[in-house]
Amino acid sequence: MNEDELNNIKTIIDNTNNQKIIQTLNEFQNKLEIMNTQDGNLIFVKKCLKIIYNDVLPKIQELSNIEQSRGIQIKLAFELQKIKQITNILPYMYKKPKNTIFNDDEYMNIPNIEIIILDQPDKIIQQLTNFYKKIYLGHAYANSGKQYQSIVMSYLVKNLKILYYISNQEATNLIATQILTNPTLEHVLKLWRVIDESKIIKAGFKMQLEQIKFKKIIYIPRLFNQITLDSLHNFNTNPTDIPKNKLYQIAFRSIRQKLNEHDIRVRVMCNRQIFKQRIYNQDIAQIVKNLTKSEFQMQKTQHIQQIQYPMTFFGQCCVSSRNEIGLNDITNIIIHIHGGGFIAMSSFSHQSYTRKWVNQLYNTIIFSIDYRLAPEFPFPIALDDCWQYYMWIVHFGATYFKISPKNIILIGDSAGGNLALGITIRAIETYQRIPDKIILQYPAVNLNICDIVPSNLKSINDKMIPMGLLMLCRLCYLKNQSDLPNDYYVSPIQTPQNIIQQFPKDFVIFVGSDDVLLDDCIEFVHYCKNNGLKNIKLKIVENLPHGFQNIGMRSNGVMAADCANTQIIEQIRQFII
């Protein structure tokens, strides 16, 4: 760093008696001086540290000159924690290769990148400021009543406290700031899973959702070769190794009921009824034959029993003669994978935008999965859930639904974008059906904490996913497995060239200009373009943060985020046939 910046740190240290400030800044300064003596990427480091010199250090200097009340101590601890976090990752910044795109001032000037301006910046900032107040209120609510073991007492305290926090924004801000200084996993799960686990909040959320004509939950069986740590790169290309008779028995079933604990829960949405009234055993038999590459004959007794006891789709077995021809008329299949840092959210919580898709897209069905979440289910369990889900839709979807999957559009946001890329890679490596189009929203393409990009440092000030939460999500998903972050199933930015070249040509990524993952997305697009995927597009929506799709609600939402969702719907329209 230059002399003026180092002197600025020294000035703050010299003008305070606060030992926490002195210790934290001394450690930061010493690490900087050591790094400056090494042959590191100084240009890149300077870009990354702008946020420290322009934002964090001035705040520390200001707070150090104010009488140390409890509120000031909380705010100061928050700013000092940012310095500690940056101090810890400084060595990784210096090790960034000198040929990184971020050392080139023209890295944004490629035809693959488009900037979308939705409104005046100050208007969007004001909308977001109002929304962030609700986020802080959520932190305060989730933190209340935790000292009581009694569920009833905890519930009463929570609801009394929330009335206080609603009327006192300063107290709300302070408690949220204190929590975010060192967030715990327990707190994060309470907050991020509240929409799925709190009946009251769930009911309130439901009231804001658009009405759609058809919505059902189905449960699909696991029929395909699993993705495990052992089979991640050691696999055969057979879609399934289940013996053909057993595969038929597992596959030929009702999907309206959860028949065992391993079934995968999937939300199905459409603007009309699309269930087939009957499914046919010869259809299942033909699919089994195709999957196992062997002849398959149903046992005569089994066949006769199904004719004697015909049941509709809603029962446990079905008829064996076909009379539903020409009903497979939905040709656009959206396979959606939700985000949530691998640790939270669901297909339910993402209906704020998926229901809009249903009502505004013609000739389209939307499938949305509830994959298992970390930390209870770490990598690659969510990836395997999504693979089983994708493969079932590809092979069995047309048997159960009035669809003809000529056009499969794979869509995922944040962690869901990571998983969408994972199953695309798997499809390519095992010679399975590849999605026809891909749309990703702010995908997590790089989970390697040692590989820093400038926008990652925005997380120290981010209200949605501050750096502490980002670290927790990675830790929960990867469980300290040090070799995983460089694996391309975890960090798709490491995907080999021969696989990149087989990605769908219609491939679009949306991300906000204030997203902590912005530069990861930019780097990914450059990487894909340079490795043969010439048509990949990145659409950057000005002034919006990570997760903007989920904050464009009809009431209490951010208007600019709703406008961004309209842009995504328009992109899907361009992709449907």
C-alpha positions as CSV (number, residue, x, y, z in Angstrom):
1,M,0.0,0.0,0.0
2,N,1.1,3.6,-0.5
3,E,2.7,5.7,2.2
4,D,-0.4,7.9,2.7
5,E,-2.6,4.9,3.4
6,L,-0.2,3.4,5.9
7,N,0.2,6.8,7.6
8,N,-3.5,7.0,7.9
9,I,-3.6,3.8,9.9
10,K,-0.7,5.0,12.1
11,T,-2.5,8.3,12.7
12,I,-5.6,6.5,14.0
13,I,-3.5,4.4,16.3
14,D,-1.5,7.4,17.7
15,N,-4.7,9.3,18.4
16,T,-6.5,6.8,20.5
17,N,-6.2,5.1,23.9
18,N,-8.6,2.3,22.9
19,Q,-6.6,-0.9,23.2
20,K,-8.9,-2.9,20.9
21,I,-8.4,-0.3,18.1
22,I,-4.7,-0.2,18.6
23,Q,-4.3,-4.0,18.6
24,T,-6.6,-4.6,15.6
25,L,-5.0,-1.9,13.4
26,N,-1.5,-2.9,14.4
27,E,-2.1,-6.5,13.3
28,F,-3.6,-5.2,10.0
29,Q,-0.7,-2.8,9.5
30,N,2.0,-5.4,10.3
31,K,0.4,-7.9,7.9
32,L,0.3,-5.3,5.2
33,E,4.0,-4.4,5.7
34,I,5.0,-8.0,5.5
35,M,3.0,-8.6,2.4
36,N,4.4,-5.5,0.7
37,T,7.9,-7.0,1.0
38,Q,6.8,-10.0,-1.1
39,D,6.3,-10.3,-4.8
40,G,2.5,-10.2,-4.6
41,N,-0.2,-8.8,-6.8
42,L,-0.1,-5.3,-5.4
43,I,-2.5,-3.8,-8.1
44,F,-5.1,-6.3,-7.2
45,V,-4.7,-5.8,-3.5
46,K,-5.1,-2.1,-3.8
47,K,-8.4,-2.6,-5.7
48,C,-9.7,-5.0,-3.0
49,L,-8.7,-2.7,-0.1
50,K,-10.5,0.4,-1.4
51,I,-13.5,-0.4,0.8
52,I,-11.2,-0.4,3.9
53,Y,-9.6,2.9,3.2
54,N,-12.7,4.7,1.9
55,D,-15.3,3.3,4.3
56,V,-14.1,1.2,7.3
57,L,-11.1,3.2,8.6
58,P,-13.0,6.6,8.5
59,K,-15.8,5.0,10.6
60,I,-13.3,3.7,13.1
61,Q,-11.6,7.1,13.3
62,E,-15.0,8.8,13.9
63,L,-16.1,6.3,16.5
64,S,-12.8,6.4,18.4
65,N,-13.5,10.1,19.1
66,I,-16.9,9.6,20.6
67,E,-17.6,8.8,24.2
68,Q,-17.8,5.0,24.5
69,S,-21.4,4.3,25.3
70,R,-22.8,0.8,24.8
71,G,-24.1,1.7,21.4
72,I,-20.8,3.1,20.3
73,Q,-18.9,0.0,21.6
74,I,-21.2,-2.3,19.5
75,K,-20.7,-0.2,16.4
76,L,-16.9,0.0,16.9
77,A,-16.7,-3.8,17.5
78,F,-18.5,-4.3,14.2
79,E,-16.0,-2.2,12.3
80,L,-13.0,-3.8,14.0
81,Q,-14.4,-7.2,13.1
82,K,-14.3,-6.2,9.4
83,I,-10.6,-5.3,9.8
84,K,-9.9,-8.7,11.4
85,Q,-11.7,-10.5,8.6
86,I,-9.7,-8.6,5.9
87,T,-6.4,-9.2,7.8
88,N,-7.1,-13.0,7.7
89,I,-7.6,-13.1,3.9
90,L,-4.9,-10.6,3.0
91,P,-2.4,-13.3,2.0
92,Y,-4.9,-14.7,-0.5
93,M,-5.2,-11.3,-2.1
94,Y,-1.5,-11.0,-2.6
95,K,-1.4,-14.5,-4.2
96,K,-4.0,-13.7,-6.9
97,P,-2.3,-14.4,-10.2
98,K,-1.0,-11.2,-11.8
99,N,-2.7,-12.0,-15.1
100,T,-6.2,-11.8,-13.4
101,I,-8.8,-9.9,-15.4
102,F,-9.2,-7.5,-12.5
103,N,-5.7,-6.0,-13.2
104,D,-7.1,-4.8,-16.5
105,D,-9.2,-1.6,-16.4
106,E,-11.1,-2.8,-19.5
107,Y,-12.3,-6.1,-18.0
108,M,-15.9,-5.0,-18.3
109,N,-15.7,-4.1,-21.9
110,I,-16.6,-7.3,-23.6
111,P,-19.7,-7.9,-25.7
112,N,-20.9,-10.7,-23.3
113,I,-21.7,-8.1,-20.6
114,E,-24.8,-6.0,-20.5
115,I,-25.6,-3.3,-17.9
116,I,-29.3,-2.9,-17.1
117,I,-30.4,0.4,-15.5
118,L,-33.9,0.2,-13.9
119,D,-34.2,3.5,-12.0
120,Q,-32.3,6.4,-10.5
121,P,-29.7,5.1,-8.0
122,D,-30.9,7.2,-5.1
123,K,-34.5,5.8,-5.5
124,I,-33.2,2.2,-5.4
125,I,-31.0,3.0,-2.4
126,Q,-34.0,4.4,-0.5
127,Q,-36.1,1.3,-1.4
128,L,-33.3,-0.9,-0.2
129,T,-32.7,1.1,3.0
130,N,-36.4,0.6,3.9
131,F,-36.1,-3.1,3.2
132,Y,-33.0,-3.5,5.2
133,K,-34.8,-2.2,8.2
134,K,-37.0,-5.3,8.0
135,I,-34.0,-7.5,7.7
136,Y,-32.6,-6.0,10.9
137,L,-36.0,-6.5,12.5
138,G,-35.8,-10.1,11.6
139,H,-32.4,-10.5,13.3
140,A,-33.8,-8.9,16.4
141,Y,-36.9,-11.1,16.4
142,A,-34.8,-14.3,15.8
143,N,-32.6,-13.4,18.7
144,S,-35.4,-12.7,21.2
145,G,-36.5,-15.2,23.8
146,K,-33.6,-17.6,23.2
147,Q,-32.7,-17.7,26.9
148,Y,-36.0,-19.4,27.8
149,Q,-36.3,-23.2,27.5
150,S,-40.0,-23.1,27.6
151,I,-41.4,-22.8,24.0
152,V,-44.4,-20.9,25.3
153,M,-42.3,-18.4,27.3
154,S,-39.9,-17.9,24.4
155,Y,-42.9,-17.3,22.0
156,L,-44.4,-14.7,24.4
157,V,-41.1,-12.8,24.8
158,K,-40.4,-12.8,21.1
159,N,-43.8,-11.2,20.4
160,L,-43.5,-8.7,23.1
161,K,-40.0,-7.8,22.1
162,I,-41.0,-7.4,18.4
163,L,-43.4,-4.6,19.4
164,Y,-40.6,-2.8,21.1
165,Y,-38.2,-3.2,18.2
166,I,-40.8,-2.0,15.7
167,S,-41.1,1.2,17.6
168,N,-37.4,1.7,18.2
169,Q,-35.3,1.5,15.1
170,E,-32.0,2.4,16.9
171,A,-32.4,-0.5,19.3
172,T,-33.2,-2.8,16.4
173,N,-30.1,-1.6,14.5
174,L,-27.8,-2.1,17.5
175,I,-29.0,-5.7,18.3
176,A,-28.7,-6.7,14.6
177,T,-25.2,-5.1,14.5
178,Q,-24.2,-7.0,17.6
179,I,-25.4,-10.3,16.1
180,L,-23.7,-9.8,12.8
181,T,-20.4,-9.0,14.3
182,N,-20.0,-12.7,15.1
183,P,-23.1,-14.5,13.7
184,T,-23.7,-18.0,15.1
185,L,-25.0,-20.9,13.0
186,E,-28.0,-21.3,15.4
187,H,-29.1,-17.7,14.8
188,V,-28.6,-17.8,11.0
189,L,-30.7,-21.0,10.7
190,K,-33.4,-19.5,12.9
191,L,-33.6,-16.4,10.7
192,W,-33.2,-17.9,7.2
193,R,-35.5,-20.9,7.9
194,V,-38.2,-18.8,9.6
195,I,-40.4,-18.5,6.5
196,D,-40.6,-22.3,6.3
197,E,-40.8,-23.1,10.0
198,S,-42.9,-20.4,11.5
199,K,-46.6,-20.9,10.9
200,I,-47.5,-17.3,11.4
201,I,-44.8,-15.9,9.1
202,K,-45.5,-18.7,6.6
203,A,-49.2,-17.7,6.6
204,G,-48.3,-14.0,6.1
205,F,-46.0,-14.8,3.2
206,K,-48.7,-16.9,1.6
207,M,-51.1,-14.0,1.6
208,Q,-48.7,-12.0,-0.6
209,L,-48.3,-14.7,-3.2
210,E,-50.0,-14.5,-6.6
211,Q,-52.7,-17.1,-7.2
212,I,-52.0,-19.8,-9.7
213,K,-54.3,-22.4,-11.3
214,F,-52.3,-25.5,-10.6
215,K,-49.9,-26.2,-7.8
216,K,-49.1,-29.7,-6.4
217,I,-46.4,-31.4,-4.3
218,I,-45.0,-34.6,-5.6
219,Y,-42.5,-37.1,-4.2
220,I,-40.2,-38.8,-6.6
221,P,-38.1,-41.9,-6.0
222,R,-34.3,-42.2,-6.3
223,L,-33.7,-44.3,-9.4
224,F,-30.3,-43.2,-10.7
225,N,-26.7,-43.7,-9.7
226,Q,-25.9,-41.5,-6.7
227,I,-23.4,-38.8,-6.5
228,T,-21.2,-39.4,-3.5
229,L,-17.7,-38.2,-2.5
230,D,-16.4,-41.6,-3.7
231,S,-18.2,-41.5,-7.0
232,L,-17.7,-37.8,-7.7
233,H,-15.0,-38.5,-10.3
234,N,-15.0,-42.3,-10.2
235,F,-18.2,-43.3,-11.9
236,N,-19.5,-45.4,-14.8
237,T,-21.7,-43.7,-17.4
238,N,-24.7,-45.9,-16.9
239,P,-27.6,-43.8,-15.6
240,T,-28.5,-46.5,-13.1
241,D,-27.1,-49.7,-11.8
242,I,-30.4,-50.8,-10.2
243,P,-31.5,-54.2,-11.7
244,K,-34.2,-53.8,-14.2
245,N,-37.0,-55.7,-12.3
246,K,-36.3,-53.7,-9.2
247,L,-36.1,-50.4,-11.1
248,Y,-39.5,-51.1,-12.6
249,Q,-41.0,-51.8,-9.2
250,I,-39.6,-48.6,-7.7
251,A,-40.5,-46.4,-10.7
252,F,-44.1,-47.6,-11.2
253,R,-45.8,-45.9,-8.3
254,S,-47.9,-43.0,-7.2
255,I,-45.9,-39.7,-6.8
256,R,-48.6,-38.0,-4.9
257,Q,-47.5,-39.6,-1.6
258,K,-44.3,-39.9,0.2
259,L,-43.7,-43.6,0.3
260,N,-40.3,-43.6,2.1
261,E,-37.9,-41.2,3.7
262,H,-35.6,-41.1,0.7
263,D,-38.3,-39.6,-1.7
264,I,-37.5,-36.2,-3.0
265,R,-40.1,-33.4,-2.5
266,V,-40.8,-31.4,-5.6
267,R,-43.3,-28.5,-6.2
268,V,-45.1,-28.5,-9.6
269,M,-46.7,-25.3,-10.9
270,C,-48.5,-24.5,-14.1
271,N,-51.3,-22.3,-15.4
272,R,-53.5,-25.4,-16.0
273,Q,-54.0,-28.9,-14.8
274,I,-51.2,-31.1,-16.3
275,F,-51.4,-34.4,-14.4
276,K,-52.2,-37.4,-16.5
277,Q,-55.2,-39.2,-15.1
278,R,-53.5,-42.5,-15.7
279,I,-50.0,-43.8,-16.2
280,Y,-49.2,-46.8,-18.2
281,N,-47.0,-49.7,-17.2
282,Q,-45.7,-50.3,-20.7
283,D,-44.4,-46.7,-20.7
284,I,-42.5,-47.4,-17.5
285,A,-41.3,-50.7,-18.9
286,Q,-40.0,-48.9,-22.1
287,I,-38.1,-46.4,-20.0
288,V,-36.6,-49.1,-17.9
289,K,-35.5,-50.9,-21.0
290,N,-33.9,-47.7,-22.3
291,L,-32.1,-47.0,-19.1
292,T,-30.8,-50.5,-18.5
293,K,-30.0,-51.1,-22.2
294,S,-31.6,-54.5,-21.9
295,E,-34.8,-56.3,-22.8
296,F,-37.5,-56.1,-20.2
297,Q,-40.7,-58.1,-20.0
298,M,-43.4,-57.6,-17.3
299,Q,-44.4,-60.7,-15.5
300,K,-47.8,-62.0,-16.8
301,T,-49.4,-62.2,-13.3
302,Q,-48.4,-58.6,-12.5
303,H,-49.8,-57.4,-15.9
304,I,-53.1,-59.2,-15.4
305,Q,-53.5,-57.8,-11.8
306,Q,-53.1,-54.3,-13.1
307,I,-55.8,-54.8,-15.7
308,Q,-58.1,-56.3,-13.1
309,Y,-57.6,-53.5,-10.6
310,P,-57.2,-50.3,-12.7
311,M,-56.4,-47.2,-10.6
312,T,-56.0,-43.6,-11.6
313,F,-52.8,-41.6,-11.1
314,F,-53.9,-40.8,-7.6
315,G,-53.8,-44.5,-6.5
316,Q,-51.0,-47.0,-6.2
317,C,-51.2,-48.7,-9.6
318,C,-52.5,-47.9,-13.0
319,V,-54.1,-49.4,-16.2
320,S,-52.0,-51.0,-18.9
321,S,-53.8,-49.9,-22.1
322,R,-53.2,-46.5,-23.7
323,N,-56.0,-44.1,-24.7
324,E,-54.5,-40.7,-23.9
325,I,-52.9,-39.6,-27.1
326,G,-52.0,-36.0,-28.2
327,L,-52.1,-34.6,-24.7
328,N,-48.3,-34.0,-24.3
329,D,-48.6,-30.4,-25.4
330,I,-46.5,-28.5,-22.8
331,T,-43.1,-28.3,-24.4
332,N,-41.2,-25.9,-22.1
333,I,-39.9,-27.4,-18.9
334,I,-38.4,-25.1,-16.3
335,I,-36.3,-27.1,-13.8
336,H,-35.8,-24.7,-10.9
337,I,-33.3,-25.0,-8.0
338,H,-33.6,-22.5,-5.2
339,G,-30.9,-20.7,-3.3
340,G,-30.3,-20.1,0.4
341,G,-26.5,-20.6,1.0
342,F,-27.0,-24.4,0.9
343,I,-28.4,-24.1,4.5
344,A,-31.9,-22.6,4.2
345,M,-34.9,-21.7,2.0
346,S,-37.1,-23.9,-0.1
347,S,-39.3,-24.1,-3.2
348,F,-42.0,-22.5,-0.9
349,S,-40.0,-19.5,0.0
350,H,-39.1,-18.8,-3.6
351,Q,-42.7,-18.6,-4.8
352,S,-42.5,-14.8,-4.6
353,Y,-41.1,-15.0,-8.1
354,T,-41.8,-18.6,-9.4
355,R,-45.5,-18.0,-9.2
356,K,-45.1,-14.9,-11.4
357,W,-43.4,-17.1,-13.9
358,V,-46.4,-19.4,-13.9
359,N,-48.8,-16.6,-14.6
360,Q,-46.7,-14.8,-17.3
361,L,-45.3,-17.7,-19.3
362,Y,-47.2,-19.6,-21.9
363,N,-46.9,-23.4,-22.6
364,T,-44.6,-23.8,-19.6
365,I,-44.5,-26.1,-16.5
366,I,-42.2,-25.3,-13.5
367,F,-40.7,-27.9,-11.3
368,S,-39.0,-26.7,-8.1
369,I,-37.1,-29.0,-5.7
370,D,-36.7,-29.1,-2.0
371,Y,-33.2,-30.6,-1.7
372,R,-31.7,-31.5,1.7
373,L,-29.8,-28.7,3.4
374,A,-26.5,-28.3,5.2
375,P,-25.2,-28.5,7.9
376,E,-27.3,-31.6,8.5
377,F,-26.6,-32.8,4.9
378,P,-23.3,-31.5,3.6
379,F,-21.8,-31.8,0.1
380,P,-22.6,-33.6,-2.2
381,I,-26.0,-34.6,-0.8
382,A,-27.8,-31.6,-2.2
383,L,-26.1,-32.1,-5.6
384,D,-27.3,-35.8,-5.6
385,D,-30.9,-34.7,-4.7
386,C,-30.8,-32.3,-7.7
387,W,-29.3,-34.9,-10.0
388,Q,-32.0,-37.5,-9.1
389,Y,-34.7,-34.8,-9.6
390,Y,-33.3,-33.7,-13.0
391,M,-32.9,-37.2,-14.3
392,W,-36.4,-38.2,-13.1
393,I,-38.0,-35.3,-15.0
394,V,-35.9,-36.0,-18.1
395,H,-36.8,-39.7,-18.2
396,F,-40.1,-40.1,-16.4
397,G,-41.7,-36.6,-16.5
398,A,-43.7,-37.2,-19.7
399,T,-45.2,-40.4,-18.2
400,Y,-46.9,-38.6,-15.4
401,F,-47.5,-35.2,-16.9
402,K,-49.0,-33.8,-20.1
403,I,-45.6,-32.7,-21.3
404,S,-43.2,-33.2,-24.1
405,P,-39.9,-32.0,-22.8
406,K,-38.5,-30.6,-26.1
407,N,-37.1,-27.5,-24.4
408,I,-35.6,-27.9,-20.9
409,I,-34.6,-24.6,-19.2
410,L,-32.5,-25.1,-16.1
411,I,-32.7,-22.1,-13.7
412,G,-31.0,-21.6,-10.3
413,D,-30.2,-18.7,-8.0
414,S,-27.2,-18.4,-5.7
415,A,-26.5,-21.8,-4.2
416,G,-29.1,-23.1,-6.7
417,G,-27.0,-21.8,-9.5
418,N,-24.0,-23.7,-8.2
419,L,-26.1,-26.9,-8.1
420,A,-27.5,-26.2,-11.6
421,L,-24.0,-26.1,-13.0
422,G,-23.2,-29.2,-11.1
423,I,-25.9,-31.3,-12.7
424,T,-25.1,-29.8,-16.1
425,I,-21.5,-31.0,-15.7
426,R,-22.8,-34.4,-14.5
427,A,-25.1,-34.7,-17.5
428,I,-22.2,-33.9,-19.9
429,E,-19.8,-36.4,-18.1
430,T,-22.3,-39.2,-18.1
431,Y,-23.7,-38.6,-21.7
432,Q,-27.2,-37.7,-20.4
433,R,-29.6,-35.1,-21.8
434,I,-28.1,-31.7,-21.4
435,P,-30.4,-28.8,-20.6
436,D,-31.3,-26.8,-23.7
437,K,-30.9,-23.4,-22.0
438,I,-29.6,-22.2,-18.7
439,I,-30.5,-19.0,-16.7
440,L,-28.7,-18.4,-13.5
441,Q,-29.2,-15.6,-11.0
442,Y,-26.1,-14.5,-9.0
443,P,-24.7,-18.1,-8.9
444,A,-22.1,-19.2,-6.4
445,V,-19.5,-20.3,-9.0
446,N,-16.4,-20.2,-6.7
447,L,-16.5,-21.6,-3.1
448,N,-12.7,-21.4,-2.7
449,I,-12.2,-18.8,0.0
450,C,-8.6,-18.6,-1.0
451,D,-9.5,-17.3,-4.4
452,I,-10.6,-13.7,-3.7
453,V,-12.2,-11.2,-6.1
454,P,-12.8,-7.5,-5.3
455,S,-16.6,-7.7,-4.9
456,N,-16.2,-10.4,-2.2
457,L,-15.0,-7.6,0.1
458,K,-18.4,-5.8,-0.3
459,S,-19.7,-8.5,2.0
460,I,-18.2,-6.7,5.1
461,N,-20.9,-4.1,4.6
462,D,-23.6,-6.2,3.0
463,K,-26.9,-6.3,4.9
464,M,-28.1,-9.5,3.3
465,I,-25.1,-11.8,3.4
466,P,-22.2,-10.2,5.4
467,M,-18.8,-11.9,5.3
468,G,-19.4,-13.9,8.5
469,L,-22.6,-15.5,7.0
470,L,-20.7,-16.3,3.8
471,M,-18.1,-18.1,5.7
472,L,-20.7,-20.0,7.7
473,C,-22.5,-21.2,4.6
474,R,-19.2,-22.5,3.0
475,L,-18.2,-24.2,6.3
476,C,-21.6,-25.9,6.7
477,Y,-21.7,-27.1,3.1
478,L,-18.1,-28.3,2.8
479,K,-17.4,-29.5,6.4
480,N,-13.7,-28.4,6.4
481,Q,-12.8,-30.7,3.5
482,S,-9.8,-28.8,2.4
483,D,-9.5,-30.5,-1.0
484,L,-13.1,-29.8,-2.1
485,P,-13.1,-26.0,-2.9
486,N,-11.0,-26.5,-6.0
487,D,-13.2,-29.3,-7.3
488,Y,-15.3,-28.2,-10.3
489,Y,-18.4,-29.7,-8.8
490,V,-18.0,-27.3,-5.9
491,S,-16.4,-24.4,-7.7
492,P,-17.7,-24.5,-11.3
493,I,-15.2,-21.8,-12.3
494,Q,-12.7,-24.7,-12.3
495,T,-14.6,-26.7,-14.9
496,P,-12.3,-28.2,-17.6
497,Q,-12.4,-26.7,-21.1
498,N,-13.8,-29.8,-22.8
499,I,-16.9,-29.6,-20.5
500,I,-17.3,-25.9,-20.8
501,Q,-17.5,-26.3,-24.6
502,Q,-20.5,-28.6,-24.2
503,F,-22.5,-26.2,-22.0
504,P,-25.8,-25.0,-23.7
505,K,-25.1,-22.1,-26.2
506,D,-28.1,-20.3,-24.7
507,F,-26.7,-19.4,-21.3
508,V,-27.5,-16.2,-19.4
509,I,-26.5,-15.0,-15.9
510,F,-28.2,-12.2,-14.0
511,V,-26.4,-10.4,-11.1
512,G,-26.7,-7.1,-9.2
513,S,-24.0,-4.5,-9.4
514,D,-23.9,-4.4,-5.6
515,D,-23.8,-8.2,-5.3
516,V,-20.9,-9.7,-3.3
517,L,-20.7,-12.4,-6.0
518,L,-20.6,-9.9,-8.9
519,D,-16.9,-10.3,-9.7
520,D,-17.1,-14.1,-9.4
521,C,-19.8,-14.0,-12.1
522,I,-17.7,-11.7,-14.3
523,E,-14.6,-13.9,-13.9
524,F,-16.8,-17.0,-14.7
525,V,-18.1,-15.4,-17.9
526,H,-14.6,-14.5,-19.0
527,Y,-13.4,-18.0,-18.3
528,C,-16.3,-19.6,-20.3
529,K,-15.8,-17.2,-23.2
530,N,-12.1,-17.9,-23.3
531,N,-12.7,-21.7,-23.2
532,G,-15.1,-21.9,-26.1
533,L,-18.5,-20.8,-24.8
534,K,-18.6,-17.6,-26.9
535,N,-22.3,-16.8,-26.5
536,I,-22.6,-16.8,-22.7
537,K,-24.2,-13.5,-21.5
538,L,-23.9,-11.7,-18.2
539,K,-26.6,-9.1,-17.4
540,I,-25.7,-6.8,-14.5
541,V,-28.6,-5.0,-12.9
542,E,-27.5,-1.7,-11.5
543,N,-27.7,-1.0,-7.7
544,L,-29.2,-4.3,-6.7
545,P,-27.7,-6.7,-4.1
546,H,-27.4,-10.4,-3.8
547,G,-30.8,-12.2,-3.6
548,F,-32.8,-9.5,-5.3
549,Q,-35.3,-12.0,-6.8
550,N,-36.6,-12.7,-3.3
551,I,-37.2,-9.1,-2.3
552,G,-39.5,-8.0,-5.1
553,M,-42.7,-8.7,-3.2
554,R,-46.0,-7.0,-4.0
555,S,-46.1,-5.4,-0.6
556,N,-43.1,-4.5,1.6
557,G,-40.7,-5.4,-1.2
558,V,-38.3,-3.5,-3.4
559,M,-39.8,-2.1,-6.6
560,A,-36.5,-2.2,-8.5
561,A,-36.1,-5.9,-7.6
562,D,-39.6,-6.5,-9.0
563,C,-38.5,-4.8,-12.2
564,A,-35.4,-7.0,-12.4
565,N,-37.7,-10.0,-12.1
566,T,-39.6,-8.7,-15.1
567,Q,-36.3,-8.7,-17.0
568,I,-35.7,-12.3,-16.1
569,I,-39.2,-13.3,-17.2
570,E,-38.5,-11.6,-20.5
571,Q,-35.3,-13.6,-20.9
572,I,-37.3,-16.8,-20.2
573,R,-39.8,-15.8,-22.8
574,Q,-37.0,-15.5,-25.3
575,F,-35.9,-19.0,-24.5
576,I,-39.3,-20.7,-24.6
577,I,-40.6,-22.3,-27.8
